[in-house]
Amino acid sequence: MMLVLLPFSDDVPPLTPSGDEARRWAEQELSKPVYAAARPTVFDEVAAAIRDFFTNLFRVSPGGAWGWWIAALVAIVVVLLVIGAFFIWGRSRTVPQTRRASDLFGDVEERTAAQLRRAADAAAARAAWDEAVVLRFRALARGLDERDVVHTAPGATAHGFARAAGRRIPSAAVALETAATAFDDVRYLRRPGTPDLYARVVAAETATADASHSPALADAGAPA
C-alpha cells in the first residue's frame, strides 16, 4: 500500500523561500499588467496635489478673525493665476501660428498681406499679369484676415470669401465679387491676366481698406 503525502502535512515541511527568492516572486507578481493599470497617472498625481493643497489650506485653524478671509483670498488668487496662465501661454501661442500658415484658396500661404502686395506689384511691373492678379487677390484676403474682418477658412473659394467680406463691408460687396471673378478666371479658367483685371482687384482692396465693417455679421470663416 502506497503512502500518499498531503501538502502541509506533518511529513512535508512548509515552503519557506529564501530572501532572494521571495523578492523575485514579489517582483514577478507586481510586474503583472493588473498592477500597472492600477498605478496613478501623472494627471492623477497633479489632481491629488491640487486637492491636497486646498484641503490643507482650509484645514488649518484660522489665526484671528481674518484667517478664513485670507485663506479664501489665496484660493481665488491661485485660480486667477491658473486662468491667466492659460490665456497668456496657451491661447496666444496657438492662434497666430494657425493663421500664419493657413490654406489660402488652394495653396498654403505664409506671407503677410504687405508681402503679398509687394510681390503682386513686382509681378505687375514686369507684366506678369496672371501672377499679379492671383497674388493681389490673396493679399486682399490676407489683409482682411489680419484686420479680423473675415477669416478665410481652409478650402474656401474666392466667391465664398467675397460674399463673406461683402456682408461685413456692404459698400465693397460689388467690387469684391468682381475681384473674385478675376481671380477665378486667371487661376482656374486659365484666362490670361490683364492690366484691367489687376486694376479690378486693386480697386476691391482699396474699397475695403478704409471701410468700416459690422461686428454683428462676424464670420468664423468664409464659406466654400
DAHU-V509991 format. One line per field, one symbol per residue. ss: DSSP state (A for helix, B for strand, O for the rest). Layout:
ss->???
This chain:
ss->OOOOOOOOOOOOOOOOOOAAAAAAAAAAAAOOAAAAAOOOOAAAAAAAAAAAAAAAAAAOOOOOOOAAAAAAAAAAAAAAAAAAAAAAAAAAAAAAAAAAOBBBOOBBBOOOAAAAAAAAAAAAAOOOAAAAAAAAAAAAAAAAAAOOOBOOOOOOOAAAAAAAAAAAOAAAAAAAAAAAAAAAAAAOOOOOOOAAAAAAAAAAAAAAAOOOOOAAAOBOOOOO
